[in-house]
Amino acid sequence: MGYGVKIQRVDRGRTKSFYVNFPAALAEASNIVKGEEMEWSIEDRNVFILRRIKPQKSLLKNKKELLS
């Protein structure tokens, strides 16, 4: 399941910015906090990856537990 978002463009004189809203449900499930630093990577023109600068420990002990 995915969460749909729309890209917003803001023009301010000679500058422009693009904004992506992050769904609250994903932020809460990931324990994202206000002011936390992240970075974007581009895998290709269709896949963008958002990563934490300081990774947190996984809440899952072992991914294999999910599969059993």
Contacts in CASP RR format, 6 or more apart in sequence:
PFRMAT RR
TARGET T0000
AUTHOR 0000-0000-0000
METHOD contacts of the structure
MODEL  1
MGYGVKIQRVDRGRTKSFYVNFPAALAEASNIVKGEEMEWSIEDRNVFIL
RRIKPQKSLLKNKKELLS
3 23 0 8 1.000
3 25 0 8 1.000
3 26 0 8 1.000
4 23 0 8 1.000
5 20 0 8 1.000
5 21 0 8 1.000
5 22 0 8 1.000
5 23 0 8 1.000
6 21 0 8 1.000
7 18 0 8 1.000
7 19 0 8 1.000
7 20 0 8 1.000
8 18 0 8 1.000
8 19 0 8 1.000
8 20 0 8 1.000
8 21 0 8 1.000
9 16 0 8 1.000
9 17 0 8 1.000
9 18 0 8 1.000
9 19 0 8 1.000
10 16 0 8 1.000
10 17 0 8 1.000
10 18 0 8 1.000
10 19 0 8 1.000
22 32 0 8 1.000
26 32 0 8 1.000
31 56 0 8 1.000
36 52 0 8 1.000
36 53 0 8 1.000
37 52 0 8 1.000
37 53 0 8 1.000
37 54 0 8 1.000
38 50 0 8 1.000
38 51 0 8 1.000
38 52 0 8 1.000
38 53 0 8 1.000
39 50 0 8 1.000
39 51 0 8 1.000
39 53 0 8 1.000
40 48 0 8 1.000
40 49 0 8 1.000
40 50 0 8 1.000
41 48 0 8 1.000
41 49 0 8 1.000
41 50 0 8 1.000
41 51 0 8 1.000
42 48 0 8 1.000
42 49 0 8 1.000
43 49 0 8 1.000
60 66 0 8 1.000
END
